[in-house]
């Protein structure tokens, strides 16, 4: 496997980040998915359930390990830093500013010798551009029903 021996810590939700870490797991990386306490990943509740999990969640998270950490507590953040220290790749999809507030921004992680960090974000929660200012982006195929 191409990514055997690579460890990924994944804090992302919904589609962009989980799909990235799924591809990495499919190619042999060890992916550790970090979920919030309580309901966990919101993807657990999207779509139809087929057994204990929804199809959406199961398909995006196959082959991953899962751990629950409360990042609002000092103990949870400390445990996350321990996981990050053993990781080659760190994936998150927080709103702008949250990773820095938690001490998990790219600069902090690079200083801890993490090889790569990735912010997986859709255009809807972008850090720059019209989406950042709350304006919707109009895609060409959605301009009008006449086109």
C-alpha positions in Angstrom: 0.0 0.0 0.0 1.3 3.4 -0.9 0.6 5.1 2.4 1.5 2.2 4.8 3.2 3.6 7.8 1.6 7.1 7.5 -0.6 8.2 10.5 -3.4 10.7 9.9 -5.4 12.5 12.7 -8.7 13.6 11.2 -10.9 16.2 13.0 -13.0 16.9 9.9 -16.8 16.6 9.4 -19.2 16.2 6.5 -17.6 15.6 3.1 -14.3 17.2 2.1 -12.1 16.1 5.0 -13.7 12.7 5.6 -13.4 11.9 1.9 -9.7 12.9 1.9 -8.9 10.7 4.9 -11.0 7.9 3.4 -8.8 7.9 0.3 -5.7 7.9 2.5 -7.1 5.0 4.6 -7.9 3.1 1.3 -4.2 3.5 0.4 -2.9 2.1 3.6 -2.7 5.1 6.0 -3.7 4.6 9.6 -6.5 7.2 10.1 -7.6 8.2 13.6 -10.9 10.1 13.4 -11.5 12.4 16.4 -15.2 12.9 17.3 -16.9 15.2 19.8 -18.6 13.7 22.8 -22.3 13.1 22.7 -23.6 12.6 19.2 -20.1 12.4 17.6 -19.7 13.2 13.9 -22.7 14.9 12.4 -22.5 12.4 9.5 -23.8 9.7 11.8 -27.2 11.3 11.4 -27.2 12.1 7.7 -29.4 9.9 5.5 -30.8 6.5 6.0 -29.5 4.1 8.6 -28.4 0.7 7.6 -27.6 -1.0 10.9 -26.1 1.1 13.7 -24.8 3.9 11.4 -26.1 5.8 8.5 -24.9 4.7 5.0 -23.3 8.2 4.6 -21.2 7.8 7.7 -20.3 4.2 7.1 -19.2 4.8 3.5 -17.0 7.9 4.4 -15.4 6.4 7.6 -14.6 2.8 6.7 -11.2 1.7 7.6 -10.7 4.4 10.2 -10.2 4.2 13.9 -12.3 6.5 16.1 -11.7 8.3 19.4 -13.9 10.7 21.3 -12.2 13.8 22.7 -13.7 16.9 24.3 -11.6 19.7 22.8 -13.3 22.2 25.1 -11.4 20.7 28.0 -7.7 21.0 28.7 -7.4 17.2 29.0 -9.0 16.7 25.6 -6.7 19.2 24.0 -3.7 17.6 25.7 -4.7 14.2 24.4 -5.2 15.6 20.9 -1.7 17.1 21.0 -0.4 13.6 22.0 -2.1 12.2 18.9 -0.9 15.0 16.7 2.7 14.4 17.9 2.6 10.9 16.5 0.9 11.9 13.3 2.3 12.6 9.8 -0.8 14.4 8.6 -3.4 16.4 10.5 -6.8 17.2 8.9 -9.4 19.7 10.3 -12.5 21.5 9.1 -13.1 24.0 11.8 -14.6 27.5 11.2 -11.9 30.1 10.7 -10.0 30.9 13.9 -11.1 27.8 15.8 -7.9 25.7 15.1 -5.7 28.6 16.2 -7.8 29.0 19.4 -7.4 25.3 20.1 -3.6 25.5 19.4 -4.0 23.3 16.4 -3.3 25.7 13.6 -0.8 24.9 10.8 2.0 27.0 12.3 1.7 25.3 15.7 1.6 21.8 14.2 4.6 22.5 12.0 6.6 23.5 15.1 5.7 20.2 16.6 7.1 18.4 13.5 3.8 17.4 11.9 4.7 16.7 8.2 1.5 18.1 6.8 -1.7 19.7 7.8 -4.8 20.3 5.7 -7.9 22.4 6.3 -10.7 20.7 4.5 -13.4 23.4 3.9 -16.2 23.9 1.4 -16.6 27.3 -0.2 -19.5 28.0 2.2 -17.1 28.4 5.1 -14.1 29.8 3.2 -11.5 32.0 5.0 -11.3 34.4 2.0 -13.5 35.6 -0.8 -17.2 36.2 -1.0 -18.2 33.2 1.1 -16.2 34.6 4.0 -18.2 37.8 4.0 -21.5 35.9 4.0 -22.4 36.2 0.3 -23.3 33.2 -1.6 -21.4 32.2 -4.7 -23.6 31.7 -7.7 -22.4 28.9 -9.9 -23.1 29.2 -13.7 -25.5 26.4 -13.9 -27.7 27.9 -11.2 -28.1 31.4 -12.6 -31.6 31.0 -13.9 -34.0 28.3 -15.0 -33.9 29.8 -18.6 -30.3 28.8 -19.2 
